[in-house]
Amino acid sequence: MRTEKEKMINGEMYDASDVELSKARKNAQERLRAFNQSLELKENNAIIKDLFGTTGKSYHINSGLIVDYGFNIHIGENFYANFNCTLLDICPITIGKNCMLAPNVQLYTATHPLDPEKRNTSIEYGKPITLGDNVWIGGGAIIIPGVSLGNNVVVGAGAVVTKSFPDNVVLGGNPAKIIKVLEL
């Protein structure tokens, strides 16, 4: 029989009130409190290295970071996240190399049942998010569950990305659509 954590990571319905998951969220919040209050780069990088599933050697994340668990977040080399980014990682968030998140970017893997009776329980599920290499997400943009973005994608500030997009495009709007194809 699979644990609630295993079901969660696999995108299946799971019970968010599970004791193991509750402890993992509390642990992440304690580490985030230390991260968000520290001004020491070396200390902050050590916290992220321990909190995230995997990291590149070089990364920088500003304060105001919010995550559910951390262990489902995988960042590539030269990752940068500006202030107040939210990475809800009940399912994997996989980010390629040389990616940048502007202030207030939100990546949501978590979602809930549409049926109100089911939604009013602690049952939920998620879908992974994948960002290719050289992706730049503009300020205040939101990426919803299940989205994959190809390499060299630029997401304009305030965009809401509700579906996946291929390499070499600029996205904008709500819902986001291709506003430019990059000739690389």
PyMOL commands that set and color helices and strands:
alter all, ss='L'
color gray80, all
select helices_A, chain A and resi 4-9+19-37+41-51+116-119
alter helices_A, ss='H'
color red, helices_A
select strands_A, chain A and resi 14-15+59-61+66-67+73-75+79-81+86-88+93-95+100-101+106-108+110-111+123-126+129-131+136-137+142-143+148-149+154-155+160-161+169-173+176-181
alter strands_A, ss='S'
color yellow, strands_A
deselect
rebuild
show_as cartoon
